[in-house]
Amino acid sequence: MGSAVAHETLAAMLVGPSGRPCRVWTCRSVFAPVVPPDALAPGECLIVTVPFEGSRLARAWSCLLLPALLRRVHLAMARLQLEDVTAYGVEPQLSNPVFAFELRSAASAYAEACLRPRSNVAVARRLISQVWGADPLLGGVAIVGHAS
């Protein structure tokens, strides 16, 4: 799936068919800029994605850095005065999303119990999710904020 199509799919999934313009920004490193340098127009939404891809070690590393990255994204979105900032887990990949759910919510518990693949390391995944904020077996995390 092409990048533009994946971004449109992700925006429709997370924001809905509101016709609201969305900008998708991918952040692959805790040291990279976490939001676009230019201002958002009123009514525009921003989706910052953090992909979990590659080897198990690379996914674990992304997950380990996730709390610091989420903190930076939330601070940057606050500076941009974005509202309704929410973090979502995306399955199976950010480049080909099938479903998304709000992290650390009832939707997250439902997705874990009924939608996500079963695993023999479920207890470890749940513990990692509680400590680091997301399961490293997710396709990634998307943080959504709306400009007022």
PyMOL CGO cylinders between C-alpha atoms (Angstrom):
from pymol import cmd
from pymol.cgo import CYLINDER

trace = [
    CYLINDER, 0.00, 0.00, 0.00, 1.37, 3.41, -0.92, 0.3, 1, 1, 1, 1, 1, 1,
    CYLINDER, 1.37, 3.41, -0.92, 2.29, 5.90, 1.77, 0.3, 1, 1, 1, 1, 1, 1,
    CYLINDER, 2.29, 5.90, 1.77, -0.42, 8.41, 0.80, 0.3, 1, 1, 1, 1, 1, 1,
    CYLINDER, -0.42, 8.41, 0.80, -3.09, 5.70, 0.77, 0.3, 1, 1, 1, 1, 1, 1,
    CYLINDER, -3.09, 5.70, 0.77, -1.89, 4.36, 4.14, 0.3, 1, 1, 1, 1, 1, 1,
    CYLINDER, -1.89, 4.36, 4.14, -2.02, 7.88, 5.59, 0.3, 1, 1, 1, 1, 1, 1,
    CYLINDER, -2.02, 7.88, 5.59, -5.55, 8.40, 4.25, 0.3, 1, 1, 1, 1, 1, 1,
    CYLINDER, -5.55, 8.40, 4.25, -6.65, 5.04, 5.66, 0.3, 1, 1, 1, 1, 1, 1,
    CYLINDER, -6.65, 5.04, 5.66, -5.11, 5.80, 9.03, 0.3, 1, 1, 1, 1, 1, 1,
    CYLINDER, -5.11, 5.80, 9.03, -6.67, 9.29, 9.13, 0.3, 1, 1, 1, 1, 1, 1,
    CYLINDER, -6.67, 9.29, 9.13, -10.12, 7.92, 8.22, 0.3, 1, 1, 1, 1, 1, 1,
    CYLINDER, -10.12, 7.92, 8.22, -9.76, 5.22, 10.87, 0.3, 1, 1, 1, 1, 1, 1,
    CYLINDER, -9.76, 5.22, 10.87, -8.67, 7.58, 13.67, 0.3, 1, 1, 1, 1, 1, 1,
    CYLINDER, -8.67, 7.58, 13.67, -10.54, 10.80, 12.83, 0.3, 1, 1, 1, 1, 1, 1,
    CYLINDER, -10.54, 10.80, 12.83, -13.49, 9.47, 10.85, 0.3, 1, 1, 1, 1, 1, 1,
    CYLINDER, -13.49, 9.47, 10.85, -14.97, 10.65, 7.58, 0.3, 1, 1, 1, 1, 1, 1,
    CYLINDER, -14.97, 10.65, 7.58, -15.30, 14.23, 8.83, 0.3, 1, 1, 1, 1, 1, 1,
    CYLINDER, -15.30, 14.23, 8.83, -13.63, 15.77, 5.82, 0.3, 1, 1, 1, 1, 1, 1,
    CYLINDER, -13.63, 15.77, 5.82, -11.27, 17.46, 8.27, 0.3, 1, 1, 1, 1, 1, 1,
    CYLINDER, -11.27, 17.46, 8.27, -7.78, 17.85, 6.78, 0.3, 1, 1, 1, 1, 1, 1,
    CYLINDER, -7.78, 17.85, 6.78, -5.18, 15.68, 8.49, 0.3, 1, 1, 1, 1, 1, 1,
    CYLINDER, -5.18, 15.68, 8.49, -1.44, 15.73, 8.38, 0.3, 1, 1, 1, 1, 1, 1,
    CYLINDER, -1.44, 15.73, 8.38, 0.50, 12.53, 9.17, 0.3, 1, 1, 1, 1, 1, 1,
    CYLINDER, 0.50, 12.53, 9.17, 4.02, 12.88, 10.58, 0.3, 1, 1, 1, 1, 1, 1,
    CYLINDER, 4.02, 12.88, 10.58, 6.21, 9.82, 11.18, 0.3, 1, 1, 1, 1, 1, 1,
    CYLINDER, 6.21, 9.82, 11.18, 8.71, 9.92, 14.03, 0.3, 1, 1, 1, 1, 1, 1,
    CYLINDER, 8.71, 9.92, 14.03, 11.30, 7.13, 13.91, 0.3, 1, 1, 1, 1, 1, 1,
    CYLINDER, 11.30, 7.13, 13.91, 13.69, 8.37, 16.59, 0.3, 1, 1, 1, 1, 1, 1,
    CYLINDER, 13.69, 8.37, 16.59, 13.46, 9.96, 20.01, 0.3, 1, 1, 1, 1, 1, 1,
    CYLINDER, 13.46, 9.96, 20.01, 15.96, 12.55, 18.72, 0.3, 1, 1, 1, 1, 1, 1,
    CYLINDER, 15.96, 12.55, 18.72, 14.04, 13.46, 15.54, 0.3, 1, 1, 1, 1, 1, 1,
    CYLINDER, 14.04, 13.46, 15.54, 11.52, 16.32, 15.41, 0.3, 1, 1, 1, 1, 1, 1,
    CYLINDER, 11.52, 16.32, 15.41, 8.23, 14.96, 16.77, 0.3, 1, 1, 1, 1, 1, 1,
    CYLINDER, 8.23, 14.96, 16.77, 5.90, 17.40, 15.02, 0.3, 1, 1, 1, 1, 1, 1,
    CYLINDER, 5.90, 17.40, 15.02, 6.09, 19.28, 11.72, 0.3, 1, 1, 1, 1, 1, 1,
    CYLINDER, 6.09, 19.28, 11.72, 7.89, 22.62, 11.94, 0.3, 1, 1, 1, 1, 1, 1,
    CYLINDER, 7.89, 22.62, 11.94, 5.06, 24.62, 10.33, 0.3, 1, 1, 1, 1, 1, 1,
    CYLINDER, 5.06, 24.62, 10.33, 1.82, 25.57, 12.04, 0.3, 1, 1, 1, 1, 1, 1,
    CYLINDER, 1.82, 25.57, 12.04, -1.46, 23.76, 11.54, 0.3, 1, 1, 1, 1, 1, 1,
    CYLINDER, -1.46, 23.76, 11.54, -4.49, 25.49, 10.10, 0.3, 1, 1, 1, 1, 1, 1,
    CYLINDER, -4.49, 25.49, 10.10, -7.56, 25.80, 12.35, 0.3, 1, 1, 1, 1, 1, 1,
    CYLINDER, -7.56, 25.80, 12.35, -9.61, 22.62, 12.17, 0.3, 1, 1, 1, 1, 1, 1,
    CYLINDER, -9.61, 22.62, 12.17, -6.68, 20.56, 10.87, 0.3, 1, 1, 1, 1, 1, 1,
    CYLINDER, -6.68, 20.56, 10.87, -5.61, 17.45, 12.74, 0.3, 1, 1, 1, 1, 1, 1,
    CYLINDER, -5.61, 17.45, 12.74, -2.14, 16.06, 13.26, 0.3, 1, 1, 1, 1, 1, 1,
    CYLINDER, -2.14, 16.06, 13.26, -1.36, 12.35, 13.49, 0.3, 1, 1, 1, 1, 1, 1,
    CYLINDER, -1.36, 12.35, 13.49, 2.14, 11.55, 14.74, 0.3, 1, 1, 1, 1, 1, 1,
    CYLINDER, 2.14, 11.55, 14.74, 3.04, 7.92, 14.07, 0.3, 1, 1, 1, 1, 1, 1,
    CYLINDER, 3.04, 7.92, 14.07, 5.71, 5.82, 15.76, 0.3, 1, 1, 1, 1, 1, 1,
    CYLINDER, 5.71, 5.82, 15.76, 6.26, 2.60, 13.79, 0.3, 1, 1, 1, 1, 1, 1,
    CYLINDER, 6.26, 2.60, 13.79, 7.33, -0.62, 15.49, 0.3, 1, 1, 1, 1, 1, 1,
    CYLINDER, 7.33, -0.62, 15.49, 9.11, -2.46, 12.72, 0.3, 1, 1, 1, 1, 1, 1,
    CYLINDER, 9.11, -2.46, 12.72, 12.10, -4.65, 12.12, 0.3, 1, 1, 1, 1, 1, 1,
    CYLINDER, 12.10, -4.65, 12.12, 13.59, -7.33, 14.34, 0.3, 1, 1, 1, 1, 1, 1,
    CYLINDER, 13.59, -7.33, 14.34, 12.39, -8.15, 17.83, 0.3, 1, 1, 1, 1, 1, 1,
    CYLINDER, 12.39, -8.15, 17.83, 15.29, -6.17, 19.23, 0.3, 1, 1, 1, 1, 1, 1,
    CYLINDER, 15.29, -6.17, 19.23, 14.41, -3.12, 17.11, 0.3, 1, 1, 1, 1, 1, 1,
    CYLINDER, 14.41, -3.12, 17.11, 10.76, -3.35, 18.22, 0.3, 1, 1, 1, 1, 1, 1,
    CYLINDER, 10.76, -3.35, 18.22, 11.79, -3.69, 21.87, 0.3, 1, 1, 1, 1, 1, 1,
    CYLINDER, 11.79, -3.69, 21.87, 14.08, -0.65, 21.49, 0.3, 1, 1, 1, 1, 1, 1,
    CYLINDER, 14.08, -0.65, 21.49, 11.23, 1.40, 19.96, 0.3, 1, 1, 1, 1, 1, 1,
    CYLINDER, 11.23, 1.40, 19.96, 8.95, 0.35, 22.80, 0.3, 1, 1, 1, 1, 1, 1,
    CYLINDER, 8.95, 0.35, 22.80, 11.59, 1.14, 25.42, 0.3, 1, 1, 1, 1, 1, 1,
    CYLINDER, 11.59, 1.14, 25.42, 11.93, 4.70, 24.05, 0.3, 1, 1, 1, 1, 1, 1,
    CYLINDER, 11.93, 4.70, 24.05, 8.17, 5.13, 23.65, 0.3, 1, 1, 1, 1, 1, 1,
    CYLINDER, 8.17, 5.13, 23.65, 7.46, 6.81, 27.04, 0.3, 1, 1, 1, 1, 1, 1,
    CYLINDER, 7.46, 6.81, 27.04, 10.05, 9.53, 26.35, 0.3, 1, 1, 1, 1, 1, 1,
    CYLINDER, 10.05, 9.53, 26.35, 8.82, 9.94, 22.79, 0.3, 1, 1, 1, 1, 1, 1,
    CYLINDER, 8.82, 9.94, 22.79, 5.17, 10.16, 23.90, 0.3, 1, 1, 1, 1, 1, 1,
    CYLINDER, 5.17, 10.16, 23.90, 6.14, 12.79, 26.46, 0.3, 1, 1, 1, 1, 1, 1,
    CYLINDER, 6.14, 12.79, 26.46, 7.88, 14.84, 23.75, 0.3, 1, 1, 1, 1, 1, 1,
    CYLINDER, 7.88, 14.84, 23.75, 4.92, 14.50, 21.38, 0.3, 1, 1, 1, 1, 1, 1,
    CYLINDER, 4.92, 14.50, 21.38, 2.42, 15.54, 24.07, 0.3, 1, 1, 1, 1, 1, 1,
    CYLINDER, 2.42, 15.54, 24.07, 4.56, 18.58, 25.00, 0.3, 1, 1, 1, 1, 1, 1,
    CYLINDER, 4.56, 18.58, 25.00, 4.96, 19.57, 21.34, 0.3, 1, 1, 1, 1, 1, 1,
    CYLINDER, 4.96, 19.57, 21.34, 1.21, 19.20, 20.74, 0.3, 1, 1, 1, 1, 1, 1,
    CYLINDER, 1.21, 19.20, 20.74, 0.53, 21.33, 23.83, 0.3, 1, 1, 1, 1, 1, 1,
    CYLINDER, 0.53, 21.33, 23.83, 2.85, 24.04, 22.44, 0.3, 1, 1, 1, 1, 1, 1,
    CYLINDER, 2.85, 24.04, 22.44, 0.84, 23.90, 19.19, 0.3, 1, 1, 1, 1, 1, 1,
    CYLINDER, 0.84, 23.90, 19.19, -2.32, 24.20, 21.33, 0.3, 1, 1, 1, 1, 1, 1,
    CYLINDER, -2.32, 24.20, 21.33, -3.80, 21.00, 19.93, 0.3, 1, 1, 1, 1, 1, 1,
    CYLINDER, -3.80, 21.00, 19.93, -6.85, 19.55, 21.66, 0.3, 1, 1, 1, 1, 1, 1,
    CYLINDER, -6.85, 19.55, 21.66, -8.14, 16.04, 22.32, 0.3, 1, 1, 1, 1, 1, 1,
    CYLINDER, -8.14, 16.04, 22.32, -4.66, 14.47, 22.15, 0.3, 1, 1, 1, 1, 1, 1,
    CYLINDER, -4.66, 14.47, 22.15, -5.07, 10.68, 22.22, 0.3, 1, 1, 1, 1, 1, 1,
    CYLINDER, -5.07, 10.68, 22.22, -2.69, 7.76, 21.65, 0.3, 1, 1, 1, 1, 1, 1,
    CYLINDER, -2.69, 7.76, 21.65, -3.80, 4.70, 19.65, 0.3, 1, 1, 1, 1, 1, 1,
    CYLINDER, -3.80, 4.70, 19.65, -2.29, 1.30, 19.01, 0.3, 1, 1, 1, 1, 1, 1,
    CYLINDER, -2.29, 1.30, 19.01, -2.40, 0.32, 15.33, 0.3, 1, 1, 1, 1, 1, 1,
    CYLINDER, -2.40, 0.32, 15.33, -2.52, -3.25, 13.99, 0.3, 1, 1, 1, 1, 1, 1,
    CYLINDER, -2.52, -3.25, 13.99, -0.93, -4.95, 12.10, 0.3, 1, 1, 1, 1, 1, 1,
    CYLINDER, -0.93, -4.95, 12.10, 1.26, -2.22, 10.52, 0.3, 1, 1, 1, 1, 1, 1,
    CYLINDER, 1.26, -2.22, 10.52, 1.11, 1.55, 10.19, 0.3, 1, 1, 1, 1, 1, 1,
    CYLINDER, 1.11, 1.55, 10.19, 1.64, 1.14, 6.45, 0.3, 1, 1, 1, 1, 1, 1,
    CYLINDER, 1.64, 1.14, 6.45, -1.37, -1.19, 6.19, 0.3, 1, 1, 1, 1, 1, 1,
    CYLINDER, -1.37, -1.19, 6.19, -3.69, -0.52, 9.15, 0.3, 1, 1, 1, 1, 1, 1,
    CYLINDER, -3.69, -0.52, 9.15, -6.63, -2.86, 9.77, 0.3, 1, 1, 1, 1, 1, 1,
    CYLINDER, -6.63, -2.86, 9.77, -7.78, -1.63, 13.18, 0.3, 1, 1, 1, 1, 1, 1,
    CYLINDER, -7.78, -1.63, 13.18, -6.77, 0.83, 15.88, 0.3, 1, 1, 1, 1, 1, 1,
    CYLINDER, -6.77, 0.83, 15.88, -7.67, 1.21, 19.54, 0.3, 1, 1, 1, 1, 1, 1,
    CYLINDER, -7.67, 1.21, 19.54, -7.08, 3.80, 22.22, 0.3, 1, 1, 1, 1, 1, 1,
    CYLINDER, -7.08, 3.80, 22.22, -4.16, 2.79, 24.42, 0.3, 1, 1, 1, 1, 1, 1,
    CYLINDER, -4.16, 2.79, 24.42, -4.74, 2.18, 28.15, 0.3, 1, 1, 1, 1, 1, 1,
    CYLINDER, -4.74, 2.18, 28.15, -8.51, 2.11, 27.84, 0.3, 1, 1, 1, 1, 1, 1,
    CYLINDER, -8.51, 2.11, 27.84, -11.41, -0.35, 27.76, 0.3, 1, 1, 1, 1, 1, 1,
    CYLINDER, -11.41, -0.35, 27.76, -10.86, -0.56, 23.98, 0.3, 1, 1, 1, 1, 1, 1,
    CYLINDER, -10.86, -0.56, 23.98, -7.29, -1.67, 24.62, 0.3, 1, 1, 1, 1, 1, 1,
    CYLINDER, -7.29, -1.67, 24.62, -8.44, -4.45, 26.95, 0.3, 1, 1, 1, 1, 1, 1,
    CYLINDER, -8.44, -4.45, 26.95, -11.05, -5.56, 24.41, 0.3, 1, 1, 1, 1, 1, 1,
    CYLINDER, -11.05, -5.56, 24.41, -8.53, -5.55, 21.55, 0.3, 1, 1, 1, 1, 1, 1,
    CYLINDER, -8.53, -5.55, 21.55, -6.12, -7.63, 23.62, 0.3, 1, 1, 1, 1, 1, 1,
    CYLINDER, -6.12, -7.63, 23.62, -8.80, -10.14, 24.59, 0.3, 1, 1, 1, 1, 1, 1,
    CYLINDER, -8.80, -10.14, 24.59, -10.69, -10.46, 21.32, 0.3, 1, 1, 1, 1, 1, 1,
    CYLINDER, -10.69, -10.46, 21.32, -8.95, -8.92, 18.31, 0.3, 1, 1, 1, 1, 1, 1,
    CYLINDER, -8.95, -8.92, 18.31, -5.21, -9.35, 18.64, 0.3, 1, 1, 1, 1, 1, 1,
    CYLINDER, -5.21, -9.35, 18.64, -3.49, -12.69, 18.02, 0.3, 1, 1, 1, 1, 1, 1,
    CYLINDER, -3.49, -12.69, 18.02, -3.03, -14.96, 21.00, 0.3, 1, 1, 1, 1, 1, 1,
    CYLINDER, -3.03, -14.96, 21.00, 0.50, -15.53, 22.19, 0.3, 1, 1, 1, 1, 1, 1,
    CYLINDER, 0.50, -15.53, 22.19, 2.29, -17.81, 24.60, 0.3, 1, 1, 1, 1, 1, 1,
    CYLINDER, 2.29, -17.81, 24.60, 4.04, -14.72, 26.00, 0.3, 1, 1, 1, 1, 1, 1,
    CYLINDER, 4.04, -14.72, 26.00, 0.79, -12.82, 26.73, 0.3, 1, 1, 1, 1, 1, 1,
    CYLINDER, 0.79, -12.82, 26.73, 1.74, -12.14, 30.37, 0.3, 1, 1, 1, 1, 1, 1,
    CYLINDER, 1.74, -12.14, 30.37, 5.09, -10.66, 29.32, 0.3, 1, 1, 1, 1, 1, 1,
    CYLINDER, 5.09, -10.66, 29.32, 3.39, -8.55, 26.63, 0.3, 1, 1, 1, 1, 1, 1,
    CYLINDER, 3.39, -8.55, 26.63, 0.85, -7.25, 29.17, 0.3, 1, 1, 1, 1, 1, 1,
    CYLINDER, 0.85, -7.25, 29.17, 3.64, -6.36, 31.62, 0.3, 1, 1, 1, 1, 1, 1,
    CYLINDER, 3.64, -6.36, 31.62, 5.66, -4.59, 28.91, 0.3, 1, 1, 1, 1, 1, 1,
    CYLINDER, 5.66, -4.59, 28.91, 2.50, -2.70, 27.87, 0.3, 1, 1, 1, 1, 1, 1,
    CYLINDER, 2.50, -2.70, 27.87, 1.95, -1.50, 31.43, 0.3, 1, 1, 1, 1, 1, 1,
    CYLINDER, 1.95, -1.50, 31.43, 5.57, -0.42, 31.94, 0.3, 1, 1, 1, 1, 1, 1,
    CYLINDER, 5.57, -0.42, 31.94, 6.41, 1.07, 28.53, 0.3, 1, 1, 1, 1, 1, 1,
    CYLINDER, 6.41, 1.07, 28.53, 2.98, 2.14, 27.32, 0.3, 1, 1, 1, 1, 1, 1,
    CYLINDER, 2.98, 2.14, 27.32, 2.55, -0.22, 24.36, 0.3, 1, 1, 1, 1, 1, 1,
    CYLINDER, 2.55, -0.22, 24.36, 3.05, -3.80, 23.28, 0.3, 1, 1, 1, 1, 1, 1,
    CYLINDER, 3.05, -3.80, 23.28, 6.15, -4.17, 21.05, 0.3, 1, 1, 1, 1, 1, 1,
    CYLINDER, 6.15, -4.17, 21.05, 4.19, -6.56, 18.81, 0.3, 1, 1, 1, 1, 1, 1,
    CYLINDER, 4.19, -6.56, 18.81, 1.87, -3.74, 17.70, 0.3, 1, 1, 1, 1, 1, 1,
    CYLINDER, 1.87, -3.74, 17.70, 2.36, -2.27, 14.25, 0.3, 1, 1, 1, 1, 1, 1,
    CYLINDER, 2.36, -2.27, 14.25, 2.93, 1.09, 15.87, 0.3, 1, 1, 1, 1, 1, 1,
    CYLINDER, 2.93, 1.09, 15.87, 1.43, 3.93, 17.83, 0.3, 1, 1, 1, 1, 1, 1,
    CYLINDER, 1.43, 3.93, 17.83, -0.45, 6.95, 16.45, 0.3, 1, 1, 1, 1, 1, 1,
    CYLINDER, -0.45, 6.95, 16.45, -0.98, 10.11, 18.51, 0.3, 1, 1, 1, 1, 1, 1,
    CYLINDER, -0.98, 10.11, 18.51, -3.80, 12.34, 17.28, 0.3, 1, 1, 1, 1, 1, 1,
    CYLINDER, -3.80, 12.34, 17.28, -4.41, 16.00, 18.10, 0.3, 1, 1, 1, 1, 1, 1,
    CYLINDER, -4.41, 16.00, 18.10, -6.80, 18.59, 16.65, 0.3, 1, 1, 1, 1, 1, 1,
    CYLINDER, -6.80, 18.59, 16.65, -6.05, 22.27, 16.03, 0.3, 1, 1, 1, 1, 1, 1,
    CYLINDER, -6.05, 22.27, 16.03, -8.72, 24.61, 17.34, 0.3, 1, 1, 1, 1, 1, 1,
]
cmd.load_cgo(trace, "trace")
